[in-house]
Amino acid sequence: MKKTFTNPILKGFYPDPSVCRVGEDYYMVTSSFCYFPGLPVFHSKDLVNWRQLGHAISRPEQIDYRKAAHSEGLWAPTIRYHEGVFYIINTYVSEGREAQRCNFIVTAENPAGPWSDPVVIEGADGIDPSIFFDDDGRVWYCGNFICDPAKYPGHHGIYLCELDSQTFQFKGERKVIWDGDVCHAKYIEAPHIYKINGWYYLMVAEGGTFTNHSVMMARAKQIDGEYEVCQRNPIVSHRHLSLVHPISVVGHGDLVETQNGQWWMVLLGVRPYDGAQFNTGRETFLIPITWEKDGWPRIDNENGLVNERELRPDLPWHPWMKPSPCDNFEDGVLGMQWNQFRSVRTDFYTLTERPGYLRMKFSSDGIDRDYITPSFIGRRQQHQYFGAGCAMEFSPGADGEEAGMALVQSNEFNYLFTVKREMGKLYLVLSRHYNDAQCIECEYYETNIVKEELKRIELPGNSGRIYLRVQNDCETYCFSYGFREQEYIPFADGVDATLLSTNVAGGFVGAYLGMYGTSNGQLSDNYADFDWFEYYPWGD
């Protein structure tokens, strides 16, 4: 019986994957937008089982996130290896999705880090840069650009320019190698160049990153020559399927050849539920690729789709030890699953002031403000069916102080399940934020964040330690609490999960959940202590 694996290979918000091979080892990086640490780096021996090694952006001084909105920040990266050095090339986006686009390179001899400070590539516009090391020693930059004037909405193209191998700066003239107008393609991005059997292959994403997403291919005999567009394009797409197909919006891929001569593509996709919603964000999938006699690639399976189950690569099976579902905060540093908003400040939590606890110090800012770093430490929602909970010790010292769990799609769309003091009394409160003025399809974007309280109960004045828990059955969240670890009291059932869907909130990220505290506009030196936080899937 042939053995199979299950897609996605990286569950949860891990979009825009890029992969490279070094001998018998595989390394992958994904985008991370406003979350810090950023650009998670993974390692695999079999292309299916991955373990995280670290982050390419792990020091606050590497990137200044202060002007990056929630779905801005670090966009699609490319990882490559050349002569003992790993390279990640990336775009930092700020002040609007089409405003400031800074393209840079970081390097490391060890993919686990430390990675260098970014080297900005002056004059490099557009997004989704890729770096290509040719056989003749030349180094090339390949990126996207917005055509001006545009012949139609979404008229983009791909350009090429040689890089100085020492300074990583442009040398010579840049050349357009794929104008979207050739095939009336929209939103061409994510270019990667490969040299195979004497041909330079240029692979791109097209159609935008949602409904019409796809992968397209072109080729030329010279790297800066006239590229012939594959007549079978798109070579990968689910745009012809229902939006509630089990796997949807596939695209934005990268190719890798195994040491056994097989070809595979990592790419993004989503797993939607009712109404084409998805809280887990855009995830990383894996598909087999074969090259036809005419020199063009196709998906190497029976239906030509990205499937939930595929035959394993012809590589030794190499699973890694899975991390514990419960983090007891016994180490001096946070685990790699945890992130914060931006790197503006990292002094709002400590693992050393009370060993065995994460101490969350309060910010006067709440989670509903953008461009700031609230007191929030979160991890990705990776499953449609999961449970999560924490043990918290918190004694509010002033009205307005609150702490507990936060479920976050963005600063504009989130649920807060917190202990809060008002008029000298303690309450357990479930509330939600949402943007009542959002117009995703409009040319403008307005903000009118509504905070709506769904339920509250008064707590005993000496409650001190409390256990908070949330369960998800895909379309709804259920909240409960308790004063003993094994005795949970139902609090709110059937809470709409679609509020945290990317399709509802807009943007490019997935839902997070974690620990949160705020003094709601007042200065405070108070804190909440979290003894543990657990996350466990129900089965997907």
C-alpha positions in Angstrom: 0.0 0.0 0.0 1.4 3.4 -1.0 1.9 5.8 1.8 0.4 9.3 1.7 0.7 12.6 3.6 -1.9 15.1 4.5 -2.1 18.8 3.3 -1.5 21.4 4.5 2.1 20.6 5.6 2.2 23.9 7.6 -1.2 24.5 9.2 -2.4 28.0 10.1 -1.2 31.4 8.9 2.0 30.4 7.0 1.6 32.0 3.6 3.8 32.7 0.6 6.2 29.7 1.2 9.7 29.6 -0.4 11.9 26.5 -0.3 15.5 25.5 -1.1 17.5 22.2 -0.7 21.0 21.8 0.7 22.1 18.2 0.2 19.5 16.1 1.9 18.0 18.9 3.9 15.2 21.3 3.0 14.6 24.8 4.3 11.5 26.9 4.0 10.4 30.5 5.0 7.0 32.1 4.9 5.7 35.7 5.2 4.6 37.1 8.6 3.3 40.7 8.0 3.2 42.7 11.2 4.0 39.9 13.6 7.3 39.8 15.4 9.6 37.8 15.4 9.1 37.6 11.7 9.9 35.4 8.7 9.8 32.0 10.4 12.4 29.5 9.1 11.7 25.7 8.9 13.7 22.6 8.3 12.7 19.2 6.9 14.3 16.0 5.7 11.3 14.7 3.8 9.4 17.8 2.6 6.3 16.8 4.7 7.5 17.0 8.3 8.8 20.4 9.3 10.3 21.9 12.5 10.9 25.6 13.1 14.5 26.6 13.5 14.0 30.3 14.2 13.1 33.6 12.6 15.1 35.6 10.1 13.9 38.8 11.7 14.3 38.3 15.5 15.9 41.6 16.8 13.9 44.8 17.1 16.7 46.8 15.5 16.5 44.8 12.2 13.2 46.3 11.1 11.3 49.3 12.3 7.6 48.2 12.2 6.1 51.4 13.6 4.6 52.5 10.3 3.3 49.0 9.3 -0.5 48.3 9.6 -1.6 44.8 10.4 -1.5 43.4 6.9 1.6 45.3 6.0 5.1 44.6 7.3 7.0 41.6 6.0 5.5 40.2 2.8 6.5 37.2 0.6 10.1 36.1 1.0 12.5 33.9 -1.0 15.1 31.7 0.5 18.1 30.4 -1.4 21.5 28.9 -0.6 24.8 29.6 -2.4 28.4 28.6 -1.5 27.9 28.2 2.2 25.5 31.1 2.8 21.7 31.3 3.1 19.9 34.3 1.6 16.4 35.6 2.3 15.2 38.4 0.1 12.0 40.2 1.2 9.8 43.3 1.0 8.9 45.4 4.0 5.7 47.3 3.3 4.5 50.3 5.2 2.3 53.5 5.1 -0.1 51.8 2.8 0.0 48.6 0.7 1.2 50.5 -2.4 3.1 53.2 -0.6 6.5 52.4 0.9 8.0 49.1 -0.4 11.5 48.5 0.9 13.3 45.4 -0.6 16.2 43.9 1.4 18.4 40.9 1.9 19.5 39.1 5.1 22.1 36.4 5.2 23.2 33.6 7.6 25.6 30.7 7.6 23.2 28.8 9.8 19.5 28.9 8.9 18.7 28.8 12.6 20.4 32.2 12.8 21.6 34.7 13.7 20.6 36.4 10.5 22.3 39.6 9.5 20.9 43.1 9.6 19.0 43.9 6.4 20.8 45.3 3.4 18.4 47.6 1.5 18.5 47.2 -2.3 18.3 50.8 -3.4 16.0 51.5 -6.3 14.2 48.1 -6.0 10.5 48.8 -6.2 7.5 46.4 -6.2 7.0 43.3 -4.0 7.9 39.6 -3.8 11.6 39.8 -4.8 13.5 36.7 -5.7 17.3 36.1 -6.0 18.9 33.8 -8.6 22.5 32.6 -8.7 23.5 31.7 -12.2 26.1 29.2 -13.3 28.4 31.9 -14.6 28.6 33.5 -11.1 26.2 36.4 -11.9 23.5 37.2 -9.3 20.1 38.4 -10.4 17.2 40.2 -8.7 13.7 39.4 -10.0 10.7 41.4 -8.7 7.2 42.7 -9.6 6.2 46.2 -10.5 3.0 48.1 -11.1 2.7 49.2 -14.7 2.3 53.0 -15.1 0.3 53.8 -17.1 -1.8 50.7 -16.5 -3.8 49.4 -19.4 -6.3 47.7 -17.1 -6.9 47.2 -13.4 -4.2 44.9 -11.9 -1.8 45.5 -14.8 1.5 44.4 -13.3 4.8 43.0 -14.6 8.1 41.3 -13.7 11.5 42.9 -14.1 15.0 41.6 -13.9 18.3 43.4 -12.9 21.8 42.1 -12.1 23.0 42.5 -8.5 26.5 43.2 -7.3 27.4 40.0 -5.4 29.2 42.0 -2.6 27.0 45.0 -2.1 23.6 43.5 -3.2 23.0 46.7 -5.2 21.7 47.0 -8.8 24.3 47.0 -11.6 23.4 47.6 -15.2 19.9 48.2 -16.6 16.7 46.6 -15.4 14.6 44.9 -18.0 10.9 43.9 -18.1 10.8 40.2 -18.8 7.0 39.6 -18.4 4.5 42.3 -19.0 1.1 41.2 -17.8 -0.5 42.7 -20.9 1.0 39.8 -23.0 -1.8 37.5 -21.7 -3.9 40.2 -20.0 -2.9 38.7 -16.6 -3.8 40.5 -13.4 -1.6 41.1 -10.3 1.4 39.2 -11.5 3.7 38.7 -8.5 5.9 36.1 -6.7 8.5 35.6 -9.5 11.0 32.8 -9.2 13.6 31.8 -11.8 15.0 28.3 -12.3 17.6 27.0 -14.8 16.5 23.5 -16.0 17.9 21.7 -19.1 19.3 24.8 -20.6 16.1 26.8 -20.2 15.4 29.7 -17.8 11.9 29.1 -16.3 10.1 32.1 -14.8 7.2 31.1 -12.5 4.8 33.7 -11.1 1.5 34.0 -9.2 -1.4 35.7 -11.0 -5.0 36.7 -10.3 -4.7 38.1 -6.8 -4.2 36.1 -3.7 -7.8 35.0 -3.2 -10.6 34.0 -5.6 -8.6 33.9 -8.9 -5.3 32.9 -7.5 -3.0 30.7 -9.8 0.5 29.8 -10.8 1.8 30.6 -14.3 5.0 29.7 -16.2 7.2 31.1 -18.9 10.6 30.3 -20.3 13.5 31.7 -22.3 16.9 30.5 -23.5 18.6 33.7 -22.1 17.8 34.9 -18.6 17.0 38.4 -19.9 15.6 37.2 -23.2 12.1 37.1 -24.6 10.1 34.8 -22.4 7.6 32.4 -24.0 4.4 32.0 -22.0 3.2 28.5 -21.4 0.0 27.8 -23.4 -1.4 25.6 -20.7 -1.3 28.4 -18.1 -2.3 28.5 -15.3 -0.4 25.3 -14.4 -1.9 25.4 -10.9 -5.3 26.9 -9.9 -8.6 26.1 -8.2 -10.2 29.3 -9.6 -12.6 27.0 -11.6 -13.9 25.3 -8.5 -16.3 26.3 -5.8 -15.0 28.7 -3.2 -16.1 26.2 -0.6 -14.0 23.4 -2.2 -12.0 21.8 0.7 -8.9 23.6 -0.6 -9.3 26.9 -2.3 -7.4 30.0 -3.6 -4.2 28.0 -4.3 -1.2 29.8 -5.8 2.1 31.6 -5.0 4.5 28.6 -5.3 8.1 27.7 -5.3 9.8 24.6 -6.8 12.4 22.3 -5.4 14.1 19.2 -6.9 14.9 16.4 -4.5 18.2 14.5 -4.3 16.3 11.7 -6.1 15.3 13.8 -9.0 11.7 14.4 -8.1 10.1 17.9 -8.3 7.7 19.3 -5.8 6.0 22.7 -5.3 5.2 24.4 -2.0 2.4 26.9 -2.4 -0.3 28.6 -0.4 -4.0 27.8 -0.1 -6.9 28.0 2.3 -9.3 25.5 3.9 -12.7 27.3 3.8 -15.9 26.5 5.8 -19.4 27.7 5.2 -19.6 30.9 3.2 -16.0 30.6 2.0 -14.7 31.7 5.4 -11.3 30.8 6.8 -9.9 31.7 10.2 -6.7 29.7 9.8 -5.4 32.1 7.1 -3.4 31.1 4.1 -1.5 27.9 4.7 1.4 26.0 3.1 0.6 23.0 0.9 2.8 20.5 -1.1 2.1 19.0 -4.5 4.1 16.8 -6.9 5.3 18.2 -10.2 6.4 16.4 -13.4 7.9 17.8 -16.6 6.2 16.9 -19.8 8.1 16.0 -23.0 7.4 19.5 -24.3 9.4 21.0 -21.4 6.5 22.4 -19.4 5.5 21.3 -15.9 2.2 20.1 -14.6 0.8 18.7 -11.3 1.7 15.0 -11.1 -1.4 13.4 -9.8 -4.7 12.0 -11.1 -6.9 15.1 -11.0 -4.4 18.0 -11.4 -5.5 19.6 -8.2 -4.1 20.4 -4.8 -5.5 17.6 -2.7 -5.8 16.9 1.0 -4.0 13.6 0.6 -1.0 13.0 -1.7 1.6 10.3 -2.2 4.7 10.9 -0.1 7.9 12.1 -1.7 10.4 9.4 -2.4 12.4 10.4 0.6 13.1 8.7 4.0 10.2 9.5 6.4 11.5 11.8 9.1 9.0 13.1 11.6 10.1 15.4 14.3 9.2 15.3 18.0 6.0 17.4 18.4 6.1 20.3 20.9 4.0 19.9 24.0 0.4 21.4 23.6 1.0 23.2 26.9 3.6 25.9 27.5 4.4 26.2 31.2 6.8 29.1 30.6 9.7 27.4 32.3 12.3 28.5 29.9 14.0 31.9 29.9 12.8 32.7 26.4 9.5 32.4 24.6 8.9 29.4 22.4 9.0 30.0 18.6 5.2 29.6 18.3 4.7 33.0 20.1 4.5 36.4 18.4 3.6 40.0 19.3 2.4 42.9 17.1 5.5 44.6 15.7 8.8 45.0 17.4 8.3 48.5 18.8 8.6 47.4 22.4 9.5 44.1 23.9 9.5 45.1 27.6 5.8 44.4 28.3 6.4 40.8 29.3 9.0 38.9 31.3 9.7 35.2 32.0 12.2 35.8 34.8 10.5 38.1 37.4 8.4 35.1 38.5 10.0 31.9 37.2 7.5 29.5 35.7 5.1 32.3 34.7 4.7 34.8 31.9 4.2 38.2 33.5 2.2 40.4 31.3 2.8 44.1 32.1 0.0 46.5 31.1 0.1 49.0 28.3 -2.3 51.9 28.3 -3.1 51.0 24.7 -5.8 48.5 23.9 -5.7 46.0 21.2 -8.1 48.0 19.0 -5.4 50.6 18.0 -3.3 50.1 15.0 0.4 50.9 14.6 1.2 50.1 18.2 2.4 47.1 20.2 -0.3 46.2 22.8 0.4 43.9 25.6 -0.4 40.7 23.7 1.5 37.5 23.2 -0.3 35.1 20.7 0.0 32.1 18.6 -1.7 31.0 15.3 -5.0 29.3 15.1 -3.9 26.3 13.2 -7.1 24.1 13.2 -10.8 24.5 12.5 -11.5 22.4 15.6 -9.4 23.1 18.6 -9.3 23.9 22.3 -7.2 26.4 24.1 -6.9 27.7 27.7 -4.7 29.4 30.2 -4.3 29.8 34.0 -4.1 33.4 35.1 -3.4 35.2 38.3 -4.5 38.8 38.3 -5.5 41.4 41.0 -6.7 44.6 39.4 -5.5 47.7 41.2 -7.6 50.3 39.5 -10.7 50.6 37.4 -10.2 49.9 33.7 -7.4 47.3 34.2 -8.2 44.0 32.4 -6.4 40.8 31.4 -7.2 37.5 30.0 -7.4 35.8 26.5 -7.6 37.6 23.2 -8.7 36.0 19.9 -7.4 38.3 17.1 -7.7 38.6 13.4 -6.6 42.2 13.5 -6.8 45.2 15.7 -10.2 45.8 14.1 -11.7 42.3 14.4 -11.2 40.4 17.7 -12.7 38.8 20.8 -11.6 39.6 24.3 -12.3 37.2 27.2 -11.0 39.1 30.2 -11.2 39.8 33.9 -11.9 43.5 34.3 -12.4 46.0 37.2 -15.2 48.6 37.1 -16.5 50.7 40.0 -14.3 48.6 42.3 -15.9 45.3 41.3 -14.5 42.4 39.3 -16.2 41.1 36.2 -15.6 38.4 33.7 -16.4 39.9 30.3 -16.7 38.7 26.7 -16.5 41.5 24.2 -15.8 41.9 20.5 -14.3 44.6 18.2 -15.3 45.0 14.6 -15.0 47.6 11.9 -18.5 48.8 11.1 -17.3 50.9 8.2 -15.1 48.6 6.3 -15.5 48.5 2.5 -13.1 45.9 1.2 -14.1 46.4 -2.4 -14.0 50.2 -2.4 -11.1 52.3 -3.4 -11.1 53.9 0.0 -10.9 52.4 3.4 -12.7 53.8 6.5 -12.5 52.8 10.1 -15.3 52.8 12.7 -14.3 50.2 15.3 -17.3 49.1 17.4 -16.7 47.5 20.8 -19.6 45.4 21.8 -20.0 43.6 25.1 -21.6 40.1 24.6 -21.8 39.0 28.3 -20.5 39.7 31.7 -20.8 38.2 35.2 -19.5 39.5 38.5 -16.7 37.6 40.1 -15.9 37.1 43.7 -13.6 39.9 45.0 -10.9 37.5 46.0 -11.0 35.4 42.8 -7.2 35.8 42.2 -6.5 32.8 40.0 -8.8 31.9 37.2 -8.8 29.4 34.3 -10.1 30.6 30.9 -10.9 28.3 28.0 -12.2 28.6 24.4 -13.2 25.7 22.1 -13.8 26.0 18.4 -16.1 23.8 16.2 -15.2 25.6 13.0 -18.2 28.0 12.8 -18.5 28.9 16.5 -16.4 29.5 19.5 -17.5 28.4 23.0 -16.1 30.1 26.1 -15.8 28.7 29.7 -14.0 29.5 32.9 -13.3 28.1 36.4 -11.6 28.5 39.7 -10.3 24.9 39.7 -8.3 23.5 36.8 -10.6 20.6 36.1 -13.9 22.3 36.8 -15.0 24.6 34.0 -18.3 26.6 34.0 -19.9 27.4 30.6 -19.9 31.1 29.9 -20.9 31.7 26.2 -21.8 29.2 23.5 -22.3 29.5 19.8 -20.2 32.7 19.4 -19.8 33.6 15.7 -16.4 32.5 14.5 -16.7 34.2 11.1 -15.8 37.5 12.8 -12.2 36.3 12.7 -12.3 35.0 9.1 -9.8 36.7 6.7 -12.7 37.1 4.3 -14.6 39.2 6.8 -11.8 41.2 8.2 -9.9 41.7 5.0 -6.1 41.7 4.8 -3.7 38.8 4.4 -3.3 37.2 7.9 -5.0 34.5 9.9 -6.4 34.4 13.4 -4.2 34.4 16.5 -5.1 33.7 20.2 -3.1 34.3 23.3 -2.6 36.4 26.5 -3.6 40.0 26.8 -3.6 42.9 29.3 -4.3 46.6 29.2 -5.0 49.5 31.6 -7.3 51.1 29.0 -5.8 54.6 28.6 -4.4 54.9 32.2 -0.9 54.6 33.3 -0.3 51.5 35.4 2.5 49.4 36.8 0.2 46.4 37.3 0.5 43.0 35.6 -1.1 39.6 35.2 0.7 36.4 35.6 0.0 33.4 33.3 1.0 30.1 34.7 0.5 28.1 31.5 -1.2 28.3 28.1 -2.3 25.2 26.1 -3.5 24.7 22.6 -4.7 21.3 21.2 -6.5 20.3 18.0 -9.7 18.3 17.9 -8.8 16.4 14.8 -8.3 18.4 11.6 
